[in-house]
Amino acid sequence: MPVPASINDLSTTAGSNSPAGGENPFPDLDNHLRALASFIAVLRDGKLDASTVSAFMLTVLNDADAATARATLGAVGLTGDQTVAGVKTFSSSPIVPTATAGDNTTKAATTAFVKTATDAAVLDRVRFYEYAAQATTSGTEVTFSSIPSWAKRIIVRMSGVSGTASGSVKVRALVGGSEVSSGYTGTFLFYGSGSSVDTVSDAFCRYDFSNAATNLHGATVLELAATNTWTCNGAVARHGGVAEFQQHAGSTVLAGAISDIRVLCIGGTFDGGLVSVRVEG
C-alpha cells in the first residue's frame, strides 16, 4: 500500500491503513513514519491542508482565534459592538433590552417600550379626577382640596344650590392653600323679568339667588390658557320665584398653581343642593 499523502488517506479501521499486514515495510518505513508524524503535527496545530476540507472551511479552521473565525463566517459576536448589514428575517420574536422611557435614538423599540410610551401618551390626553359631590345644606363654603398639578380644565357643577337669604354663590381659587379674593376680571349677566350686567373682580364667577326659595342649576368651566392663567365660562338656571338664566365669563392670572377650589355662599348660608367638581388634564 502506498504511503498516505494526507490525513484524508487514513482510515478509522486499523487494518485498512498502510502498510498492509503482509507487506514488507521496507524500503518506505521512514516515509510512513514521517507521514504519521506530519498528521500528528496537523492535529496538534489545528491546521489542515486544502486537500482535507474546502478552501472556505480551511480558512475558518486555520483562523488564529474565535473572533477571527466569527469574522470569516460572518457570525454575530456575543459581546461588543458590531454592524450587521442586510435584511435579516427571524422565525421567532427576538428578545432585546428595553430602552429607557423617552429614548428617541435608533435603538430597537421592544413591545414593553412601546406600551410604556403609548400608555403615557394616552394618560396625558385623558387624565381626569372626579371629586365626590359635597352637599350645600349648611355653612358658607365647600372646598375641593388638592387639585392635581396636571389640571387643565376644572368643571364646577351645581345642582339645586340654595341659600337661607338673598345672596350669591361665588367660585374662587386657592393658591398654596390661600384663598384668592381679588384680581379676577369677569362679567355677570342675567336674563329674567329683566336683564342686568355687572362686573366681577373677587371671584371666577358669581350667580345670584333672590331669596331662600330660589335655587341654582348649572356649571362653570375653568380652563388653563397659559401658565397660571385661567379663563372662566359658566351658566346656571335659577328656579323658584322668578325664573332666570345667569351667565358669567372672565379670566384671571394667579400667582401660582391652583391648590384648591372653593364655592362660597355670600349673604346667608347654604341650605340645599350639592356641588361636584371634575378635573381634566
C-alpha positions in Angstrom: 0.0 0.0 0.0 1.3 3.5 -0.8 2.5 5.9 1.8 -0.6 8.1 2.8 -0.3 11.6 1.4 -2.8 13.4 3.7 -4.8 12.7 6.8 -7.7 12.0 4.5 -6.0 8.9 3.3 -6.2 7.4 6.8 -9.0 5.0 7.8 -10.6 4.5 11.2 -10.2 0.8 10.6 -6.7 -0.2 11.6 -6.3 -3.0 9.0 -7.1 -0.6 6.2 -4.1 1.6 6.8 -0.7 1.4 5.2 1.5 -0.7 5.3 -0.7 -3.8 5.0 -0.1 -6.7 7.5 1.7 -9.0 5.0 3.5 -6.2 3.2 7.3 -5.6 3.6 7.5 -2.1 5.2 10.9 -1.6 3.7 12.1 0.5 1.9 9.2 3.0 2.8 9.2 2.6 6.6 10.8 6.0 7.1 8.2 7.6 4.8 5.3 6.0 6.7 6.7 7.3 10.0 7.3 10.8 8.6 3.7 10.9 7.2 2.2 9.9 10.5 4.4 12.5 12.3 3.1 15.2 10.0 -0.5 14.1 10.6 0.0 14.3 14.3 1.5 17.8 13.8 -1.6 18.8 11.9 -3.8 17.7 14.8 -1.5 19.4 17.3 -1.6 22.8 15.5 -5.2 22.6 14.4 -4.0 23.3 10.8 -5.4 21.3 7.9 -4.3 21.5 4.2 -6.5 22.2 1.3 -6.9 18.6 0.4 -8.7 17.8 3.6 -11.6 20.4 3.5 -12.9 23.1 1.3 -10.9 26.3 0.9 -13.5 28.3 2.9 -13.6 25.8 5.9 -9.8 25.6 5.7 -9.7 29.3 6.3 -12.1 29.0 9.2 -10.2 26.1 10.8 -6.9 27.8 10.4 -8.0 31.2 11.8 -5.9 32.3 14.8 -8.8 32.7 17.3 -12.5 32.6 17.7 -13.1 36.3 16.9 -11.3 35.9 13.6 -13.3 32.7 12.8 -16.6 34.5 13.5 -15.5 37.3 11.2 -14.7 34.8 8.5 -18.1 33.1 9.0 -19.9 36.4 9.2 -21.3 35.5 12.6 -22.6 38.0 15.1 -20.5 38.2 18.2 -22.0 37.5 21.7 -20.5 40.7 23.1 -19.1 44.0 21.8 -20.3 46.5 19.1 -20.8 45.2 15.6 -22.5 46.4 12.4 -24.7 43.8 10.8 -25.6 44.5 7.1 -28.5 43.2 5.1 -32.1 42.2 5.8 -32.4 39.5 8.5 -35.6 37.5 8.9 -36.3 36.0 12.3 -38.5 32.9 12.6 -39.4 33.9 16.2 -39.5 37.1 18.1 -36.0 38.4 19.0 -35.5 39.5 22.6 -33.6 42.7 23.1 -33.1 45.0 26.1 -35.8 47.6 26.7 -34.6 51.2 26.2 -35.3 53.8 28.9 -38.6 55.6 28.6 -38.3 58.7 26.4 -35.3 57.4 24.5 -35.5 58.8 20.9 -32.4 57.2 19.4 -32.2 54.4 16.8 -32.3 51.6 19.4 -34.8 48.8 18.9 -38.2 49.5 20.5 -39.4 46.5 22.4 -43.2 45.9 22.9 -42.6 47.0 26.6 -41.0 50.3 25.5 -43.9 50.9 23.1 -46.5 50.1 25.7 -44.9 52.5 28.2 -44.8 55.3 25.6 -48.3 54.8 24.4 -49.7 54.5 28.0 -48.0 57.7 28.9 -49.4 59.5 25.8 -52.9 58.3 26.4 -52.7 59.1 30.1 -51.6 62.6 29.2 -54.6 63.0 26.9 -57.3 61.5 29.1 -56.3 62.1 32.7 -59.2 63.1 34.9 -60.2 63.1 38.5 -63.8 63.1 39.8 -64.3 64.6 43.3 -67.1 63.3 45.5 -70.0 65.6 45.4 -70.4 67.8 48.5 -73.8 68.8 50.0 -74.5 72.5 50.2 -77.1 72.2 53.0 -75.3 74.2 55.7 -72.3 76.5 56.3 -71.0 79.2 53.9 -68.4 77.3 51.9 -67.4 73.9 50.4 -63.8 73.3 49.4 -62.4 70.7 46.9 -58.8 70.2 48.0 -55.6 69.1 46.3 -56.3 70.0 42.7 -53.8 67.9 40.6 -50.9 69.8 39.2 -51.7 68.4 35.7 -55.1 70.1 35.7 -56.0 71.9 32.5 -59.8 72.0 32.9 -61.9 72.3 36.1 -65.7 71.9 35.9 -67.7 73.1 38.9 -71.3 71.8 38.8 -74.2 73.0 40.9 -77.5 71.1 41.4 -80.3 72.8 43.4 -77.9 75.0 45.3 -79.7 77.5 47.5 -79.2 79.8 50.5 -81.1 81.0 53.5 -81.5 84.5 52.2 -80.9 86.7 49.2 -77.3 86.5 48.2 -75.0 84.9 45.7 -72.7 81.9 45.0 -69.1 82.5 44.1 -66.3 80.3 42.9 -62.7 81.1 43.9 -59.3 79.6 43.5 -56.8 78.8 46.3 -53.1 79.1 45.6 -50.9 77.3 48.1 -53.9 76.9 50.4 -54.7 80.6 50.5 -58.0 81.9 49.0 -57.7 84.4 46.2 -60.4 87.0 46.5 -59.1 89.7 44.1 -57.5 90.1 40.7 -60.3 88.4 38.6 -61.7 90.0 35.5 -65.3 89.0 34.7 -68.7 90.0 33.6 -72.0 88.7 35.1 -75.2 88.8 33.1 -78.7 87.6 33.9 -82.0 87.4 31.9 -85.4 87.0 33.5 -88.2 89.5 34.1 -85.5 92.0 33.1 -81.8 91.9 32.5 -78.7 93.1 34.3 -74.9 93.3 33.7 -72.3 93.6 36.3 -68.5 93.2 36.6 -66.9 90.7 39.0 -63.4 91.1 40.4 -63.4 89.0 43.5 -64.2 85.5 42.1 -64.1 83.4 39.0 -67.9 83.7 38.8 -71.0 84.9 40.6 -74.6 83.6 40.5 -77.4 85.2 42.4 -80.4 83.9 44.3 -83.1 86.4 45.2 -84.4 84.6 48.3 -84.5 81.4 50.3 -86.9 79.8 47.8 -84.7 80.1 44.8 -82.0 77.5 43.8 -79.3 77.3 41.1 -78.6 74.6 38.5 -75.7 74.7 36.0 -71.9 74.5 35.6 -68.8 76.7 35.4 -65.8 75.6 33.4 -62.3 76.9 34.2 -59.6 76.3 31.5 -55.9 76.8 31.7 -54.9 79.2 28.9 -51.3 79.6 29.9 -49.1 79.1 33.0 -51.3 80.1 36.0 -53.7 81.9 33.6 -57.3 80.6 33.7 -60.4 81.5 31.8 -63.9 81.1 33.1 -67.2 80.4 31.3 -70.4 79.4 33.1 -74.1 79.4 33.0 -76.9 78.5 35.5 -80.6 78.5 35.6 -82.4 79.9 38.7 -85.6 78.2 39.7 -88.1 79.1 42.4 -89.7 82.5 42.3 -88.9 84.3 39.0 -87.1 82.0 36.5 -83.8 83.4 35.3 -80.8 82.5 33.2 -77.5 83.7 34.5 -74.2 83.7 32.6 -70.6 84.6 33.6 -67.3 84.8 31.6 -63.9 86.1 32.6 -60.3 85.2 33.4 -57.5 85.7 35.9 -53.8 85.4 36.3 -52.8 83.7 39.5 -49.6 83.8 41.5 -49.2 80.0 41.3 -50.9 76.8 40.5 -54.4 76.2 41.8 -54.2 74.1 45.0 -58.0 74.0 45.8 -61.4 75.2 44.5 -63.9 76.8 46.9 -67.6 77.5 46.4 -68.9 80.2 48.7 -72.4 81.4 49.8 -72.3 85.2 50.1 -75.2 86.5 52.2 -76.8 83.8 54.4 -75.8 80.2 54.5 -76.3 77.2 52.2 -79.5 75.3 52.8 -79.9 72.9 49.9 -78.4 71.2 46.9 -74.9 69.9 46.1 -71.7 70.9 44.3 -69.4 68.5 42.4 -66.1 69.0 40.7 -64.3 67.2 37.8 -60.7 67.9 36.9 -59.3 67.0 33.4 -55.7 67.0 32.2 
